């Protein structure tokens, strides 16, 4: 870990608003807030934790810390989801701060994270700075999920899921944004529970704002610890991506098209009794996932990593099911709302 602190640019001499949307993060929230308090010593600003109704003691932990440290405050988020949480914190700020730094509780950050973000914005001239996110799991299913999410079979080559050399992009993991740009495009769409970041990035680009994917800093993402939690997460990712496409009438990228076709391939395989050709698409997908698991096992010389194929299959199926659930549900809603023709 680097020990040098970058020169704080002029934008940092204003008051950044550091927002932590969270729900049931008792395991991570206390050390994160301790770290963020040290960051405010470097850059100024304040930290707002927006809780979506935690039941595991998160709210009580944050309250106790906030009583001891005036730089940290808390807000209740009745709508629970992250998009609404960040909008709430920005509205409560009432224009005091100039920049928004989004910090997700399910990640780990370098100690000079915020200072480096501000330095990157100053150097690049971007309106928003995104960061790369590398998954790290300690053991068991969490470790399997991390390996898959760091590989092409899991992330599809998404730029912010790998280390970047620094470049302007269409989308990345949200880290820093100028609040005037955030407000100008209307903030996050609070109806989005997932993919709210990509949807906001679309509106930023459409309005001429630029997004910089920084080479440094890089954050560590903590994956889900069970297959069930992983499947729910990717089901929601698929629904969120479909909502973004429907809202803005945009086509899917190639990497998204590959995953969205998993469910149709599986459904088509039910016709194998009619002709074997119907099994080919699903068989190719299964073979790809299994081969990817074997390659990871051989590359890292750990036989158990062959099980990453299970994580990959779950991610693909869940994402595809969520995607088509949203697409078909929206089409059905439109058809149901359409007036019936005049029947004579």
Secondary structure, 3 states (H helix, E strand, C coil): CCCCCCCCCHHHHCCEEEEEEECCCHHHHHHHHHHHHHHHHHHCCEEEEEECCCCCCHHHHHHHHHHHCCCEEEEECCCCCHHHHHHHHHHHHCCCCCEEEECCCCEECCCCHHHHHHHHHHHHCCCEEEEEEEECCCCHHHHHHHHHHCCHHHHCCCHHHCCCCCEEECCCEEEEEEHHHHHHCCCCCCCCCCCHHHHHHHHHHHCCCCEEEEEEEEEEECCCCCHHHHHHHHHHHHHHHHHHHHHHCCCCCHHHHHHHHHHHHHHHHHHCCCCHHHHHHHHHHHHHHHHHHHHHHHHHCCHHHHHHHHHHHHHHHHHHHHHHHHHHHHHHHHHHHCCCCCCC
